[in-house]
Amino acid sequence: MTLVALAAAIERGDLSPREAVEDALDRIERRDAAYNSFITVRAEEALAEADALPAKTGPLHGVPIGVKDVIDVAGTLTTAASKVLADNVATADATVVMRLRRAGAVIVGKLNTHEFAWGASTTSEAFGPARNPWDTERICGGSSGGSGAAVAAGLVPGALGTDTAGSVRIPAALCGVTGIRPTTGRVPNRGVIPVSWTYDTVGPLARTAEDCALLLDVIAGPDPTDASTTPSMAEPCLDGIERGVDGLRVGVVSHLLDGVPLDPRVGTAVEEAIGELASLGATVERVDARFLRRAEVVQQLVMLPEAAEAHLPWLRTRLADYGADVRARLLAGLLLPSSAPVTGQRARRALAHEARPLFERYDVLAAPEMPIVAPRIGEDPVEVGGERIAYRLSLIPFNSPWSCLGVPTVSVPCGLVGGLPVGLALTGRRLGEATVLRVAHAFQQATDWHERRPPDAV
């Protein structure tokens, strides 16, 4: 059942909040040993919170939700999947959790992540790998891998992840669910362990674009206690989601289909999905946007030193407790010259200026979300279109441009290759979440890829 359908069923009285939460907890207990998607399950607390809900609270009344384990839930561990924070109990809710609760949601647990949300595979040395429900020998992407796996497996109808450089979109694509990175600043980060102040954002994962729209409407909006948020009059995402794509202009980012390493079977699935948008009434054109490849370097110039600065106290005292891959990236951030973030921010502004005509001409840009389907756990490098490439490097061209520009991007299931999901990335203008989710919803109304479930999903 989708999140929207479950919320409607609870509102009709077909089941109570307690019954909805009990069902989720039962699914987690029976199935999550196979996926390792949860780090902490709040069974007793969630049932008590469901029982304590008033008669009607909001659009998520009684709906069980999981949140990535870098997002604080008061009285619950926030480990960031690291030995460094293995005993860290949050003293207050993150703003997004407060908003979920205000809407009636019940937080059933904290979801597995790549250590400190800095990696694309969710294979923590401290808490073990989250496993892809489509094939448990494969990764579920990262860093919000537990969120993608839990939704794909049917353990929860929706989850929150975070996205700095692809960490919502990658697991959405590899796990066959829908996930959106919102405009940077649209969703508060207070109470979320940072990777990079410039790029971090919280975003939802769920089965459908409609589900993500509901979740995003609940968590978005400025927070006076959080300087990272941006005041805006952005259109609510759910209100116009049924408007279709007729008359919208879709730019196909051609170099991501024929100018970088890409599994040709993934490319075919994405091309067919874009063709579906054209058949629904969108105007589709290929666009040369190779200048966006500069984002691959620009983002690193800012992200690496910002992450190193955030971790500096722990790097001085707990260096050995980091996993090898995250430790190496943090140390690399320390080795960059002090001019790197300033140079990066200047280059980022120049890139945004160069990209402005692209977003003025097109309502949405379309591209593959990932160049490959989910690789096996520990498989690195990976084969991409006949080349052997480091896994992390293979995905940067497909994710960094949109993170660097801070614009909204949704990943939508659009096919299967070898029985594994493929994701279509739809990117919009700044604060254009309503448009990208509208296009994603229209695609899902015309296709059934989002309805395909892993073999053992509950």
Summary of the structure (lengths in Angstrom):
residues: 458
radius of gyration: 20.1
end to end distance: 10.1
largest distance: 60.1
contacts: 1832
relative contact order: 0.14
helix: 43%
strand: 19%
